[in-house]
């Protein structure tokens, strides 16, 4: 993972895709993309914005307390795009994001770990996926992986963590 973390403004996007709730202990997220009826086979059904790539959104699932979270394989959709049957819509709001580079698909776990270490060492920023008096707000401010156009598993991808000013 690149040690250079970039702080950028990004969004808003309306993401449409397929989701599941899991801990990913058994490759559920890769399966969501790859299975016979998975997202890669159905992404053509989405009226997508060109040139951005695809997303792997991660957000807490309401009421789930076993460490599982919602993962959504998605594309940035046009504002008036219909949501195909069996798919879900998720917002990616405009905001400030910390961007981490993963050199390849194989290095996503190490990059996600690096995001946690970076957040812990930068108290000037807070994640939306931290408990507050009003609860976690990552349902409306998800963390996500951005797979650029032409992604093939061996090239770089990016992890975006939405930020708010720390206390």
C-alpha positions in Angstrom: 0.0 0.0 0.0 1.2 3.5 -0.8 2.1 5.5 2.3 0.8 8.6 0.6 -2.8 9.2 1.8 -4.6 11.8 -0.3 -7.4 14.0 1.1 -9.8 14.8 -1.7 -13.3 16.1 -2.4 -15.4 13.5 -4.1 -19.1 12.9 -5.0 -22.0 13.0 -5.0 -22.8 9.8 -6.8 -25.9 7.6 -6.8 -24.7 4.0 -6.7 -26.8 1.1 -7.9 -25.7 -2.5 -7.4 -26.1 -5.8 -5.6 -25.5 -6.3 -1.9 -25.1 -8.8 0.9 -24.6 -8.7 4.6 -21.6 -10.8 5.8 -18.3 -10.8 7.6 -16.6 -12.0 4.3 -15.1 -15.0 6.1 -16.0 -17.3 3.2 -15.4 -15.0 0.2 -19.0 -13.7 0.1 -18.0 -10.3 -1.4 -15.9 -11.8 -4.2 -18.8 -14.3 -4.8 -21.2 -11.3 -5.1 -19.2 -10.1 -8.0 -18.3 -13.4 -9.7 -21.1 -15.9 -9.2 -23.2 -17.0 -12.2 -25.9 -14.4 -11.4 -23.5 -12.0 -9.8 -22.9 -8.3 -10.3 -20.4 -8.7 -13.2 -23.0 -10.5 -15.2 -25.7 -7.9 -14.4 -23.9 -4.6 -14.4 -25.0 -3.9 -18.0 -28.5 -3.5 -16.6 -27.5 -0.2 -14.9 -27.7 3.1 -16.8 -24.2 4.0 -15.5 -22.1 7.1 -15.6 -19.1 6.4 -17.9 -15.4 6.7 -17.0 -15.6 6.4 -13.2 -15.3 2.6 -12.6 -17.1 0.6 -10.1 -17.6 0.6 -6.3 -17.4 -1.9 -3.5 -19.4 0.0 -0.8 -19.1 -1.0 2.9 -21.5 0.2 5.5 -23.0 -1.0 8.8 -26.2 -2.9 8.5 -28.9 -1.6 10.9 -29.4 -4.0 13.8 -26.5 -6.3 13.0 -24.2 -6.8 15.9 -22.1 -9.9 15.0 -19.4 -8.0 13.1 -21.1 -8.4 9.7 -21.6 -5.4 7.5 -23.3 -4.6 4.2 -21.2 -4.8 1.1 -22.6 -3.5 -2.2 -20.9 -4.1 -5.6 -22.1 -1.1 -7.6 -21.8 1.3 -10.4 -22.3 5.1 -10.4 -25.7 5.6 -11.9 -27.3 8.4 -13.8 -29.8 10.4 -11.6 -32.8 9.0 -13.4 -31.6 5.4 -13.8 -34.1 2.8 -12.7 -33.0 0.3 -10.0 -33.1 -3.1 -11.7 -35.0 -5.9 -9.9 -32.8 -7.5 -7.2 -30.6 -4.5 -6.9 -30.3 -1.7 -4.3 -29.5 2.0 -4.4 -26.9 3.7 -2.1 -25.8 7.3 -1.9 -22.2 8.4 -2.0 -22.4 12.0 -0.7 -20.2 14.9 -1.7 -17.6 15.3 0.9 -14.0 15.0 2.1 -12.4 11.6 1.7 -9.1 10.0 2.7 -7.9 7.9 -0.3 -5.6 4.9 0.2 -4.0 3.1 -2.8 -4.0 -0.7 -2.8 -1.5 -2.0 -5.4 -3.8 -4.9 -6.4 -6.8 -6.9 -5.3 -4.6 -9.2 -3.3 -3.5 -6.3 -1.1 -7.0 -5.1 -0.1 -6.9 -6.6 3.4 -3.6 -4.8 4.2 -4.8 -1.6 2.8 -8.0 -1.7 4.9 -5.9 -2.3 8.0 -3.8 0.7 7.0 -6.9 2.9 6.9 -7.6 2.0 10.5 -4.1 2.8 11.6 -4.1 6.1 9.7 -7.4 7.1 11.3 -6.1 6.3 14.8 -3.1 8.5 14.2 -5.0 11.5 12.8 -7.4 12.7 15.5 -8.1 15.9 13.4 -10.4 13.6 11.3 -13.2 11.3 12.3 -14.9 8.5 10.3 -18.6 8.4 9.8 -18.4 4.7 10.9 -17.6 5.6 14.6 -20.3 5.5 17.3 -21.5 9.0 18.3 -24.4 10.2 20.4 -26.7 9.8 17.4 -25.1 6.5 16.3 -23.0 5.4 13.3 -23.7 7.3 10.1 -22.0 5.2 7.6 -25.3 4.1 6.1 -25.4 7.5 4.4 -21.5 8.0 4.3 -20.1 4.6 3.3 -16.5 3.6 3.0 -15.8 2.2 -0.4 -13.4 0.6 -2.8 -13.1 2.3 -6.2 -12.1 0.0 -9.0 -11.0 2.3 -11.9 -12.0 1.7 -15.5 -10.0 -1.2 -16.9 -9.4 -2.8 -13.5 -8.3 -6.4 -13.9 -7.3 -7.4 -10.3 -3.6 -6.8 -10.8 -3.6 -3.0 -11.1 -4.2 -0.3 -8.5 -7.5 0.3 -6.8 -8.5 2.9 -4.1 -10.1 2.8 -0.7 -12.1 6.0 0.1 -12.9 6.8 3.8 -15.4 9.7 4.2 -14.1 12.2 6.8 -15.5 14.8 9.1 -13.5 17.2 11.3 -12.4 15.7 14.6 -13.2 17.1 18.0 
